[in-house]
Amino acid sequence: MLTSKQRAYLRGIASKYETIFQIGKGGVNEAMCRDIGEALRKRELIKLRVLENSGYTAREAAEEISASTESEIVQIIGSKIVLFRRNPKDPVIEGIPKAK
C-alpha cells in the first residue's frame, strides 16, 4: 500500500512519462495484462490510456488491471491511469519516500 507521500512522488515522475498501453475495444484481457506485468517488471511505473470505445471507465480498467498484475494504482485522471509495482530484485526508481 502506497502512502500519500509515495503517491505524490510517483505522480511527479509519471507526469513526464508517455502512455505505453491503450485499452481499446478489445478491453482488458489476459494477454494485455501479461504484457503490462512485464512492462511493470522492467519499468516499475507505467502510464496507460483508456479509449472511449473500450466500454470501460478508467477506474474499472485500473482496478481490473491492478488486481491481475498485483500493482498499485497511483493515479487516475480522465482516461489516463498510472500503475506502480516495485521490482524487489532490481529496483529502477530510486528516492521513493519510506513508509512509516
Number of C-alpha atoms within 10 A of each C-alpha: 9 15 13 12 13 17 19 16 15 22 17 11 12 20 10 9 13 10 14 11 16 18 21 15 13 10 15 20 12 11 9 16 17 14 13 23 20 13 16 20 20 16 16 19 24 21 22 21 21 25 17 13 11 16 16 18 13 21 18 12 21 25 13 14 23 18 13 14 20 14 21 20 21 24 19 16 10 11 17 17 23 22 25 24 22 17 14 8 7 10 13 13 13 6 8 12 15 9 10 4
